[in-house]
Amino acid sequence: MPKFHVNRTFKLPDRQLFVMSGSVLEGEILPGMFVHIPCNSSLDITARIQSIETALRQGAEDVCLCIQSDDDEADFLSGFNIRDEVIEVSTEGSD
């Protein structure tokens, strides 16, 4: 199963995106796959990756997993404060 290290997250409200910026640790990650965001030890939230882009951060290039989200959804996802964390990505999930 692909794994992604999240350095930071941010919102792009004008594009209605929630972005997880970081690096691919294992496997191949493609648009249409699902990120699994852990809520606690027995529950995670899944979100579909709309697109994959790049961003410059402190002279390095990060991979950005972009998730389509309105302001409320982006605020909800931001509330998990995902930073310096490894998440799993799969081809299975729910919208």
C-alpha positions as CSV (number, residue, x, y, z in Angstrom):
1,M,0.0,0.0,0.0
2,P,1.4,3.4,-0.9
3,K,2.5,5.7,1.9
4,F,2.8,9.4,2.0
5,H,4.7,11.6,4.5
6,V,2.7,14.8,5.2
7,N,4.9,17.8,5.9
8,R,2.0,20.2,6.2
9,T,-1.5,20.9,5.0
10,F,-3.2,24.0,3.7
11,K,-6.3,25.2,2.0
12,L,-6.7,26.8,-1.4
13,P,-10.2,28.3,-1.0
14,D,-10.3,29.9,-4.5
15,R,-9.8,26.4,-6.0
16,Q,-11.8,24.6,-3.3
17,L,-8.9,22.4,-2.4
18,F,-7.5,20.9,0.8
19,V,-3.8,20.2,0.1
20,M,-1.5,17.7,1.8
21,S,2.1,18.6,1.0
22,G,5.0,16.2,1.5
23,S,6.6,13.2,-0.1
24,V,5.8,9.7,-1.4
25,L,7.6,7.2,0.8
26,E,6.4,4.0,-0.9
27,G,4.5,2.9,-4.0
28,E,2.8,5.0,-6.7
29,I,0.1,7.6,-5.9
30,L,-2.3,8.6,-8.6
31,P,-5.3,10.9,-8.9
32,G,-8.5,9.1,-8.0
33,M,-6.9,7.1,-5.2
34,F,-7.9,7.6,-1.6
35,V,-6.0,9.0,1.4
36,H,-6.7,7.5,4.8
37,I,-6.6,10.2,7.5
38,P,-6.5,8.7,11.0
39,C,-9.0,10.1,13.5
40,N,-8.2,7.6,16.3
41,S,-6.9,4.0,16.6
42,S,-10.0,2.5,15.1
43,L,-11.4,5.1,12.7
44,D,-10.1,7.0,9.7
45,I,-11.6,9.3,7.1
46,T,-11.1,8.6,3.5
47,A,-10.8,11.4,0.8
48,R,-10.4,11.0,-2.9
49,I,-7.3,12.6,-4.4
50,Q,-8.4,15.0,-7.2
51,S,-5.0,15.9,-8.5
52,I,-1.3,15.7,-7.7
53,E,0.8,18.9,-8.0
54,T,4.1,20.2,-6.8
55,A,5.0,23.1,-4.6
56,L,8.3,24.7,-3.6
57,R,9.1,24.7,0.1
58,Q,12.3,26.0,1.6
59,G,14.2,25.3,-1.6
60,A,12.8,21.8,-2.0
61,E,9.9,20.5,-4.1
62,D,7.0,18.9,-2.3
63,V,4.4,16.6,-3.8
64,C,0.9,17.9,-3.1
65,L,-2.1,15.6,-2.8
66,C,-5.1,17.9,-3.6
67,I,-8.6,17.0,-2.3
68,Q,-11.7,18.7,-3.6
69,S,-13.4,20.4,-0.7
70,D,-15.6,23.3,0.1
71,D,-14.7,25.6,3.0
72,D,-16.5,23.5,5.6
73,E,-14.9,20.3,4.5
74,A,-11.4,21.9,4.3
75,D,-11.9,23.3,7.8
76,F,-12.9,19.9,9.0
77,L,-9.8,18.2,7.5
78,S,-7.6,21.0,8.8
79,G,-8.9,20.3,12.3
80,F,-7.0,17.0,12.3
81,N,-3.7,19.0,12.3
82,I,-1.9,16.5,10.1
83,R,1.8,17.4,10.2
84,D,4.9,15.3,10.0
85,E,2.8,12.2,9.8
86,V,2.7,9.1,7.5
87,I,-0.7,8.3,5.9
88,E,-1.7,5.4,3.8
89,V,-3.1,5.7,0.3
90,S,-5.2,3.1,-1.5
91,T,-7.5,2.4,-4.5
92,E,-10.4,1.7,-2.2
93,G,-12.4,4.1,-0.1
94,S,-15.6,6.1,-0.1
95,D,-16.4,9.6,-1.3
